[in-house]
Amino acid sequence: MTQAMPDDLWRDFPKTATEFEARFATEEDCRAYWIEARWGGEPACARCNSTRVWTIREGTTFECADCGHQTSLTSGTLLEKTRKPFKMWFRAVFEISTRRTGISAKDLQRIMGFGSYKTAWSWLHKLRAAMVRPDREPLRPFVQADETLVGGKGSPHKELVLVAAEANGRVRLAHADNNDEGTLKSFADSQIASDTHVVTDGLASYNSDSLAERPHQAIVQTKQERRESDALQGCHWTTSLLKRWLLGTHAGAVRPKHLQAYLDEFAFRHNRRRTPTAAFQTLLGLGTGRAPTPYRRIRGARDLAAVEGG
């Protein structure tokens, strides 16, 4: 594979499952793409950043000519210490990133032929961890903010989710214990630019303490007024799609301790809805910049049997 710019990688990406199988037919094809995504085609030493390296261990590791340090393709990334081939990871990422409604762990287990549900579940959560870029841009310049409750049918307890939506743009979601001023301030400060115009409903917690200097417009509407012109239509559409996705793809069986990971996946997919084929390269690029996520950290429980269905 010749060296290419990121845009070339995006344009070169297969649009169908058949094209994908042909494009990434071998481990060598996958490794070449990984090197492009991680190092721009020129591998570098993890210790001294020298590019004078050569491959060892059948192409899975680079040894530095300057300091002798050995750098594996996956060290310090989401795939560190994986025992599975790149080809399997690439197929999993393709299934996750190109399906408009996502995929459950049970479906991934079936498609990939995993003998263990635990493997499919942990892979999905590893990749969800890569969907949040630490330096992502805050929402701007016009944002709607609202809250919603999510939970399975008949559930005695619903979980609160904070929602922020740009006008015809990106969304951010956060699982929260409540919607008091302190919680809303933390959400606004982390997700909404300081000069953004914010539209909310009449909730008293949206005020100068929680929104600081952001221009704020509180709009209280009747049901009839909302039908004619919904001031928070972006948030309401987002929450409607979120609930349908949780119920349709995951059967509403998402436990509270993992809810934020699912919210991150929904936002990742929603924010890339106009360029679905680019989501694979985006996710892979994020994955190569993420610290390893051990399974025991993802699981957070002793009994896998209690885990939700995907």
Salt bridges, closest charged atoms under 4 A:
ASP8 OD1 - ARG11 NH2 2.98
ASP12 OD2 - ARG23 NE 2.93
GLU21 OE2 - ARG91 NH1 2.60
ASP66 OD1 - ARG52 NH2 2.81
GLU95 OE2 - ARG91 NE 2.82
GLU95 OE1 - ARG99 NE 2.84
ASP107 OD1 - ARG110 NH2 3.62
ASP135 OD1 - ARG133 NE 3.01
GLU137 OE1 - ARG140 NH1 3.44
ASP146 OD2 - HIS236 NE2 3.23
GLU159 OE2 - HIS157 NE2 3.13
GLU159 OE1 - HIS175 NE2 2.70
GLU166 OE2 - ARG170 NH2 2.63
ASP189 OD2 - LYS185 NZ 3.04
ASP189 OD1 - ARG214 NH2 3.29
ASP230 OD2 - HIS236 ND1 2.54
GLU265 OE1 - ARG128 NE 2.57
GLU265 OE2 - ARG269 NH2 2.40
GLU308 OE2 - HIS125 NE2 3.69
